[in-house]
Amino acid sequence: MMNVLVTGASGLIGRAVCHYFIKQNWFVTGLKNKTESGINHQNYRQFSVDLTENTYSNSSTIFDAIIHCAAILPSKNESVIDEHQVANLNKKIDKNVFLLSIKNRVKIIYLSTAYLYKNQKNIFNENSALNDNPKGYYQSKKNSEEYLVNNALDFVILRVSSPYGNISAQSNVMKLFYDRMQNNLPITFINNGERKQNFIHLDDIAKACFLASVKSMKGIYNLTYKESYTMLQLASFMKAICRSNSKFIFDSNRSDETLNVNFDNSKLKLEFGWEPEYDLQSGLIKTLIV
């Protein structure tokens, strides 16, 4: 039986990855630093490890791949953690996991972010220029990508856009809309709600991680959907699915940052045979209808 180690196993992406590999009849070892209960399955075991301080060692298991999902994310509820602290903590986490990969000579699939690119009008592919001076979480992702590229590791870097698929575990605009719609509260948009975001379903992310583990590939890949959606489109889909009576309000007195979120994901399709199964509407149906 094949064995995989998943870091951040209790997180939004990590948990989905664990479930996917179990369905493929792999044995999964999950690492987490939270108290959430694990997955109840005979092919799954879970350990609590503070990856900012320690690595993981278990000589009895030889892993076929490491899926590195663990990361410290900036949060409004954790205002004591500033951008510098976030970057430093993620640097420690990544260093320990990379050392584990080197020590065990095992392939690492690193979950990075698609929001590293320097803002421009063109569609972003993997060779597009990156932001010169990212902050916090984004700085740590850029630095870790550079480490993987410049050192003799067997790696795949997946630049993920905005993941979704487990609404209760999300802390993003989709969760905000959902909570308000459940109570039929109004949704306020900045201007006409035209700001766009690129959403990718957890199942599509997990499938890409699996393919990266079993195929002889190395490099950087955009793990994104083929098109982006406006906030108004997102809310309209959700309102119909939830059958909510929430009203839409448009605040023309406020301005919103406009970012290009159009990504080229064709490299994954050409080299891995991967393409996303869920557009936003079908993904929301799977996410919101329990």
N, C-alpha and C positions, 0 to 999 in steps of 0.2 A: 504493500500500500504506500502511496506517495504521501509525503509529509510537508506541510507548510506552516510557517510561523507568521502570525499576523500581529503586528503592533497596533495599539489603539483599538483593540478588539471590542471595546464597549462603546466606541464612538459611532457617529452616523455612518461613515463609509466602512469602517473596520468590521462592524457587526454584519453588514450586508455581504462583505467579502467572505467572512467566516461561513455564513449560511450557504453561499454559492459553492465554495470548495467542498463543503460537507455533501452537498447534493451531487457533486462529481465523484463522490466516494474517496475523497482524500481524508487523511487524518489531520486535524487542525489543532495547533497550539496557539491560544490567544493570550496576548500580554495586555494588561490594563493597569491603570493606577487609580481606578475608582471602585466604589463598593457595589456597583450594579451586579445583579445576578447574571450568571453566564448562560450559555446555550445548553439546553438539556439534550445531549445526544451522545451516543457511545463513541463517536469519532471525534469528540471535542473535549479538550481540557483547557483550563484557564489559570493563569498565574497573575498575581498583583505584583508589579515591578515599577519602581520609580525610575524611569529611564533617564531622568536628569542627573541621577546619582549613580546608577548601576546599569550594567549590562545583564544579559540573561545567559545562564550557562546550565546546560543539562546534557551531559556526555552520553546519556542513553539514547538520545534522538538525533538522527542525521536528517537534516531538512533538505528538501529539494528546491525550496524557494523561500525567500522572506518578502512579505508584503508589508511595507513600512507606511502605515497610515497615521501613526501617532504624531501629534503636534499640539503645542499650546496656542490657542486662538485668542486674540484680543477680545475682551468682553466688557460691555458697559457695567456689568455687575461685579467686575473685578478691577475697579479703577486704580487699585494700588499697583497693578502691573502696567508699567508704561512700555512704550515701543522698544526701548533698549532692553528691558528685562525679558520681553517676549522673544526678541531675537536671540538673546543669550541662552535662555532656557531651551529653545528649539535647537540651537547649535549643540548643546550638551546631549540632547536626545538623539539627534542625528549622528553625532560622533560615536556614541555607544552602539547604536544599531549598525553603523558602517563597520566598526571594529568587529562586531559579531559576524558580519558577512565575510570579512577578510579572514578572520580566524578559522571559520568553518568552510571557507571556499565555496560559498553558496551564492547563487544569483539573488540580487535584490531588486525588487520593483518598488520604486520610490514615488509616492504620491505628492506631486508638486502642484502648482497653481497656474492656470492659464492667464492670470492677471498680472503677469510679470512683464508683458510687452510694453514698449514705449508707445504712447498713444499716437496714432496716425490714421489716415483715411483708408489705407489699403487693408485687405484681408490678411490676418496674421497666420503665417505658417511657422514651422519650427525654426526657420532661419531668420525670422524677423528680429529686429533689434529689440533688446530688453531695456527696461527702465534703468537709467544710469544710477539713480540714487533711491532705491526703494527703502521703505521703513519697516521696522519691526518684523512681523511674520514674513513679509515678502522679501526682506533682506536675507533672512535665514534660508528661505527656499532658494534664492538665487545663489547664495554661497554654497549650499549643499549640492546643488546641481553642478557647480563648477568643480567641487571636490570629486564627485563621481566621474565627471568627464576627464579630469586630469590625472586620475589614479587608475591603477590596473584592477578595476572591479568589473565583474560581470553584472551589468545593470540595465534596467529600463526605467526611464523617467516618464511618468504620465502627468501631463499638465492638465489638471482637471478644472473645468469651469465651475458652475454653481450646482452642487449636488442636492438632490431632493429624493424623497421616496418613503420617508418615515416621519410624518408630520409632527408627531409628539416629540421627536428627538431634534427637530430643527429649531434654529433660532435666527430666522431671517425674514425677509419681506413676505414670503409665502406663509409662514407661520403667523405673522402679524395679521395678514388679510384673513386667514382662516379663523383665528380667534374672534375677530370682529364680526365676521359673517355668521359664526355660530350664534351670536347674540343679536344679529340683524342691525349691527351698528354701522354708521356711515364709513366709507373709505374715502380718504382725502388724497388727491393726487396733486403733485407739483406740476403746474401748467396743465398740459393736456394728457399727462401720464405717458409721455412718449419716450421716457428713458428706457433703454433696452438692457436685457440681461440674458445670458446664455445658460440655460438650465439643462442638466444631464441627469438622467435617472440612475439611482443606485444600482439597479440590476445591470444596466449597461456598463457602469464602472466596474462592477464585480466581474463581468464577463471579460472585459479587457485585461484585468489583472490575471485572470486565469490563462488567457491566451499568451500573455507575456511570460507566464511561468512555464508553459509547455513548449513554446516555440523558440527556435534559436535566433533570437533577435536581440539587438542592443542599440540603444540610442534614446532620443527624445521624441515624444509623440504628444500631439494635442488630443486630449480626451474630452471632447466637446460635442455639442449637437451641431447639426449642419446649418441651423439658422437661430437667430435670437428673437426674443419676444419683448414687446413693450409691457410696462406695468399695467396699462389698461387692458391689453390682451390677457395677461395673467389673471387679473381680477375678474374679467368677464367670463373666462373659462371656469374659474373657481365658483363664481356666483351661480352659474347654471348648474354645475355639478352638486353644489351644496343646497341648491334651491333656497337661496337666501334672499331676504328682502332688503339687504343693505343698499343704501343709496350711494351714488358716486358724486363726490364733490370735487371741483377743479379749482385750485388756488392759483390764479394767474399772477399773484403778487410775489410768488416765490420762484426762485430759479434752482435748477438741479444741474449737477455736474454731468456733462455728456461724455461718455466713454465709448470708444469703438470696441464692441464685443463680438465682432464677426471673425470667426476662427475657421481655418482650413483643417479639417480632420481627415483628409484623404490619405495621408501617409499610413495611418492605422489600417485603413481599409485595404490599401494596396499591399502592405507587408504582413499584416496579421489576419486579413480577411474579416476584420471587425467593422461593423457599422451599428449605430444606435438603433434599437428596436422601438423606443418610445419617443414620439413627438410630445410636446408639452401637454396637449389635451389628453391623449391616451395615458400618459404618465400620471397626470393628475387624477384621472378616474381610478387608476390602480392605487394611488396614494390616499385619496380622500374617501373612497367607498370601501368601508371595512365590512 
